[in-house]
Amino acid sequence: VLETVQLFRAKVVDVSPEAVTVEATGTSDKLAALLRMLEPYGIREMVKSGMVAVGRGPRSITATAVR
């Protein structure tokens, strides 16, 4: 995973024993290629947007109740 992230000039912003949080920017084609390369490792959630906040660690945002 780390080598793939580096290849696409993306950035690892958090690492835990169960999860890696990656920040990637670029064209739609570049991001689609990165996602294809990471797909075998499993993607819990993905956000495509401008400025965003992402939780740290193994729990995904969708796993918690938002009220």
N, C-alpha and C positions, 0 to 999 in steps of 0.2 A: 504494500500500500504506500509506504513512504517513498519508494523509488518512483512509483507511478505519479504521485503528487508532485515530486520534484521535476519529473520529466515535463509536466504540464505547467511548470512554474506557478503552481498553486502553493498554498501555505497551510501547514498544520498549526492550528490554533489551540488545540487541546488533545491530550492523550490520556487514556485511562486503560486499565487492563482489559476492558470490554469494548472500548469505543475510541474512534479517532474522529475529531471534528476538523473539517477541511474548509478553507476559504479559497474560492477560485473565481477569477474574473476572466472575461474574454468574450469572444463571439459565440453565438449559439452553436456553431459547428464545433468549436474547440471544447465547449462545455459538454456537448453531447458525446464527443469522443472520450473525454475524461470519464463520464458516467459509464460508458460502455466498458472501459478498462477496469473500473471499480466494481461493476455489477457482480462478478463472481464472489466478492467479499461480503456482499449484502449491504444495502443502503436502507437504513431505518427511516430517515426522513431527509427531505431536501427543500431548500427555500431558494426560489429565484426571485430576486427583488433588488431594490436599491439598498439603503441602509437597513440592517436587521440586527436583532439580538437573538443569540442562540444559547441555550443552556449548556452547561459543562457536564461531563461525565457520561455514564452509560444510559441514563434515563432519557427517553425522548420526550419532547414537549407534548406529543399526542398521548403519552402514557399517563399524564397527569390531568386532573380535572381543571379546566379553565373556567373561572367564575368571575 
